Amino acid sequence: MSKSEMTPSGRKALSAMLCLGVGLSALTAAAPALAQEQEAAEETRTMQTVTITATKREQTLQDVPIAVSVVDDATIERAAIVDLNDLQSIIPSLRVGQLQSSANTNFVIRGFGNGANNAGIEPSVGVFIDGVYRSRSASQISDLPNIERVEVLRGPQSTLFGKNASAGVISVVTKKPQYEFGGVVDGTISNENGYRVNGYVTGPLAENLAGAVGVTYNKRDGYVEDIGTGTKTNERNRWGIRGDLLFEPNVNTSFRLMADYDQIDELCCAAANVVNGPTGAIVQALGGQIVAEDPHSYRVAYNLPSTNKIDNGGASFQADFDLETVRLTSITAYRMSKLDTNQDSDFTGANLLAENSNKTDIDTFTQEIRLTSTAGERFDWMLGAFYFDEKVDIENGLFYGNDYRNYANALAGGLNPNTGTITDILAGVESVLGLPVGTTFAQAGQGLAESYGQDNTAWSLFGTLDFHVTERLTATVGLNYTEDKKDAYGRVNATDALSAVDFVAAGQQVILGQALINAGVDPTNPAAVGAFAQANPAIFAGMQQFATANATNPAVNPFLALQPLQFLPPFLNFPNSVESGQTKDSATTYTLRLAYDLNDNLNTYVSYATGFKATSWNLSRDSRPFARDFIPGSPVTSPAGSPIRNAGLALPNLTTGTRYAGPEDAAVFEVGLKGVYSTVAFNLAYFDQTIEGFQSNVFTGTGFALANAGKQSNKGLEFDVTWNPVNNLQLMVAGTLQDPKYDSFPNSASGDLSGQKPYGIPEVATSTAATYFFDVAGWDAYVRGDWQYESAVDHFDSDIEQAAFGEQKKVNTFNASTGFSNDDGLGVTLWVRNVFNDEYITTAFPAVAQSGSYMGYPVAPRSYGVTLRKTF
């Protein structure tokens, strides 16, 4: 009998045999089995029912012909997963990068992902919690209370989720309130004085009304010692609360109201010195400390702690109506996220930067409506509409500290390496230019006061149609049409006097002045200069020509040597008369798929899907006019006309870059095979994925370069196998073998990268786990170990930077846990993460304004703890 001929009870029995393993399998599903086989499997406590909603309808994993990984609550408990950062340890295709703050996190699937370090950049990997889109990383990271499962969908998913996600989706599903009283309380004690408490209670409130409340509190000392401030950083200090109401007036109607609030208030995140370049000696000459080239000592030296305060909250209302042949679903949601951070972004003990603050407020409203068929025989379909309205407001401050002037003098050549004394070179420049000496350039408090923001509205229509051609063959067509409009602005008050000087023009005047002095004329006396010019027009014209011709010659114009110190030049505010600050994008994306049940144990599918992500604005100090709008250059050199210059908007030292990165267009071809038998399940998928115009955001040492890569691709093989060789032992191995490449990226911040491999994407990534179940004096018990491996990868696209950095990233990490539980709901879990203290740098970058030095975020060291749990 085929699956399509089974009765609902038969299909339920089949689903009960699903083997999730330890939550690591991508498409693990149940095998049909005899009743006695099912009974034996249940006795092993390794077989679990797994139903997912990745396709907007309840299906077993085997029935879903897409690449999706599922982690359930049991796996979260056994693997000691605390937040979304930890998911990467059990899903090889997922990478999660924690950057310079608790709110700055980047999700990457199959090597594609962005969205960190700039609130204007829309993530390529979409995060949904109970169907509600979380648009920015600050609103994606929090402890996970009352989780039922996490689904990670790989590849474009625009025909299933109204908000386009060009690289993939992370969908978190929480437990619904129950009509029977129950709950769970657990407490964790861990090293570094860590303790975490979670509580969840649910039960009936009235007839057809159930409620639930979940709370979480997580605190831990930092594991990085800051010898400069005397504090410990990389700590945990966060809490959250979530309320949930479920009202079901009848069997065909359901209403669910959810509200949550969580707060993070902690010191994070420490960047360690990995390569101590020539500027390290200058920092030390200023009295600043550096813990040089010892990142895994977990010691740093800053002059101010990096503070993070993040408030997230919101509410959603979901209504489901089971009509005669369709289900109508409406999800209305409002989210807010407020970020307030300040960091010592020079990452040294010297007071070079006194402040690098960021305040970001994000308010988001979403509305989704779906119609899903429920009575189809030959056809199943889903039709939806999605509306998105978001407002982003950013206030930044970047200001120099008390040591910055001497640092600038030393960079200009004023440091005596023998005595360590610093000559005030800038004073001489101020004197020559007729400016107040000692109080003009590189002053404490100078810098940038910044304001950015955008209003973003988008809507889409999407849907899928499944045509059951035969009992075993299903053809699927999905479509999505999206329109996205953004209105952005950037307003910056730049007070860095040194960066505002046109040293080409200044050099021209000094060269001309010296020529006049040589002719016996006082250049500071306009009357004398005028008389000389009138009496000697040819000679004076020659002097002017010589001065202009040599103003760009470093051998003649010594001021040009100071140009590398102009870190914070004036900012051209937008919108302006040339730049509207507006973009409007639209796209139609689609999915085509054939799925075939070879037999009741073996399925296969082939699909082609496209995805789209709208324009992302560069809401940062690195936002600069496009080359089409401006041709840089000093007026002395008479640069060609351009729209900005012709409009009278040119500023000293204004350069070009990007105001925004244009849309991403993704496409993926995929072939999959899934097999499930009585003791083994396997899943195999070949993918060939490309993104045209990938929005690359790379740190260059003084800022971020946002640009569209012409074309980036990745092809490879994903696999997972779950095997129960004996009743009580479960083995799992999952992995990704991939070949990423920049097919075309001629204008990157590192030059032409066409044909090269992107940094940070391992060719081999695997996750292996073993879980053994047993009984101890009437307690159910297990012992579990897992191993994550990633082949070596570069930290930089630039070969020059990678050679200077030297070290590659290679992951070889082991985790372990054991747990015991009894029939009274008591449980205890002992766990260790990073058992053998695997050491590597998660992300590396050039040190800020410190040429030749490189920083990096070291992976967290070994952590361990014990969790006590009571279920009732």
Secondary structure, 3 states (H helix, E strand, C coil): CCHHHCCHHHHHHHHHCCCCCCCCCCCCCCCCCCHHHHHHHHHHCCCCCCEECCCCCCEEHHHCCCCEEEEEHHHHHHCCCCCHHHHHHCCCCEEEEECCCCCCEEEEECCECCCCCCCCCCCCEEEEECCEEECCHHHCCCCCCCEEEEEEEECCCCCCCCCCCCCEEEEEEECCCCCCCEEEEEEEEECCCEEEEEEEEEEEEECCEEEEEEEEEEEECCCEEECCCCEEECCEEEEEEEEEEEEEEECCEEEEEEEEEEEEEEECCCCEEEECCCHHHHHHHCCCCCCCCCHHHCEECCCCCCEEEEEEEEEEEEEEEECCCEEEEEEEEEEEEEEEEECCCCCCCCCCEEEEEEEEEEEEEEEEEEEEECCCCCEEEEEEEEEEEEEEEEEEEEEECCCHHHHHHHHHHHECCCCCCECCHHHHHHHHCCCCCCCCCCCCCCEEEEEEEEEEEEEEEEEEEEEECCCCEEEEEEEEEEEEEEEEEEEEEECCCHHHCCHHHHHHHHHHHHHHHHCCCCCCCHHHHHHHHHHCHHHHHHHHHHHHHHCCCCCCCHHHHHHHHCCCCCCCCECCCCCCCEEEEEEEEEEEEEEEEEECCEEEEEEEEEEEECCEECCCCCECCCCCCCCCCCHHHCCCCCHHHHCCCCCCCCCCCECEECCEEEEEEEEEEEEECCCEEEEEEEEEEEEEEEEEEEECCCCEEEEEEEEEEEEEEEEEEEEEEECCEEEEEEEEEEEEEEEECCCECCECCCCCCCCCCCCEEEEEEEEEEEEECCEEEEEEEEEEEEEEECCCCCHHHHHHHCCCEEEEEEEEEEEEECCCCEEEEEEEECCCCCCCEEEEEECCCCCCCEEEEECCCCEEEEEEEEEC
